[in-house]
């Protein structure tokens, strides 16, 4: 008894079909569905009321890594149904210091160092606090090394909350 495990590729008018061993035809994804969407800007959900719920500050030393992770965060926000702003580049902080090369007599021989900290900002609007909390936990769990996150969240309460709290106490 021989079992054939080879795949046969056939062409049907602009769509490539793969025939599985059981005779089942499986359509292949077209090139547009697989590659172009990755390189396009992430899809956005428009904000309905414009009420800010969360600001996410990203910090790191490599701007390409920050932009990649900001793109990842925007796509995650889209799939959780949260309106997210575009990536806002914040001012780069440059720190410089001078160090003596030798620990002994050679004061004239010094070396200069410089470190640039790049920052990005994402703002979430009109989202439920549970969705924002889940998004932040997901981003924290999947953060690459060298990227720092700082989130500022706001929760809105109904009018008269202070009176309700004082009457319960």
Helices and strands as residue ranges (DSSP letters): E 8-12, E 15-19, E 25-27, H 31-31, I 32-36, H 37-39, E 52-60, H 63-79, E 83-84, E 88-100, E 110-125, H 129-141, E 147-153, H 161-168
